[in-house]
Amino acid sequence: EVISDNTVVPATYTVATEVFDSGASYDAALSAAQANYNTRNVVVVDITVKDDKGVNVTQLTDYVEVKVDIPSTYVIQPGNTVVVYYLNNSGVLEECETVYHDEDPNNRYVTFKTNHFSVYVLVFVIVYF
């Protein structure tokens, strides 16, 4: 879900998310998460937006907030969190400013800000203090 006023993403635009569990994007995300964070506990999401003519919109003029639900099958231990990363074209993960919402265990989600749509990776990580 994209949370925006209608000046950045007009109401006539269509937003779609697809969760990958295989394929090139999934493999690249899994490899990067394993190499950088020693985890394979990820959700790979492709976020696409189409304008009212059906043309893909990848770059925005401003930032929007994106909400992604966390699948109920993912176990997140107390003291752990979820961080969203953008998977760039080189296969490198770039951290997004992320807020993990777990107030309701039956409705867990993350929010993050972006100004473009592409493949994003939710990485489940242990928080160290």
N, C-alpha and C positions, 0 to 999 in steps of 0.2 A: 504494500500500500504506500502510495506517495502522498505525503501530507504537504500541501502547498496552497498558497492563495492562487487564484486563477490567472495571475499575471505571469507566473513562471511555467506552470503546466496547466493549460486551459482545460476546462471541464469536458471539452469535446475530444480530448486526447484519450487514448486507450493505454492503460498500464497493465503489463502482464509479468508474472514471475514464473520461472520454471526451475524446479529443483533437479539438479543432475545427480545421478548415482553411478554414472559411467560416461565414457567419452573423453575426448582430448582435454576439455576444460576441467573436468573432474580430475583426471589424472595429473594435470599440471598443478592444480590446487592442492591435491593430496601430497604430491611430491614436495611442494614448497612448504606446506605445513609440517611435514615430517622432517625436512632438512632444517627449518628455522625454529620450530617449536617442539620438536620431538613428539608430535601427536598425529594421529590419523583420525581423530574425532572432529570431523568437519561437516558442515552443510554447504554445498555449492549452489548458489542461486544466480540465475541470469535474469536481470531486470531489463525489460524492453518497454519503450514508449513509442507509440505511433500517433502521428498527428491526424487530423480529421480527414486527410486524403490517403491515409494508410502508409505514409512514409515514416521510416524509423527516425526517431530523434535520439541522438546520442549525447549531444552537448547542450547544456542549458545556459541561459544568460545569468542565472543566479543559483544559489544553493537551495535545495529542498530537503525535507526530512523524509526518510524512508523507514517504514516499519516492516519488519520481517518476523513472522511467527516462528517460534522454535518448535519443531516437531515433538510431540509428546513422547515419542520413543527414545529421545535423547535424555540420558540421565546426567544431571549436573549436580555434582556433590557439593555440600555446603563448603563455602570458602573458594569455590571455583566461580568463574565468570565466562562470559562470551565476548569476544572481540571480533569486529567485522574488518575484513581486509578487502581491498580492491586487488584483483588479479590483473596486473598490467600485461601488455602484449609480449613482454620478455619473460613472463612466467614468474615475476617477482611480486610478492605480497606487499602492498602499501597499506599501513594501518589507517583506519578511519576513526574519527571521534565517535565512540560507541557508548550507548547507555543500555545496560542490561536490566530489563524489567522482570522481576520474579516475585512481585508482591502477591500475585495470585498463582499458585502452583499449577492451576489448570489453564492459565492464560499467560504463558511466558513469551516474551518477545524482546527484540532489540530494536533500537532506533539509531540511525546514523544520518549524517548530512553528506550530500554529494551534489555535484553540478554536472554529472554525466551518468549514463546508464551503460552497464556492462556486466561482467561476471564478478560477483562478490562472494567471499568465503567467510562463513561464520566458524570461528575456531574456538573450541571449548578449552579453556586454559585454567591452570591452577594459579591462584593469586598468592604471591609471596610478600610478606611484610618485613 
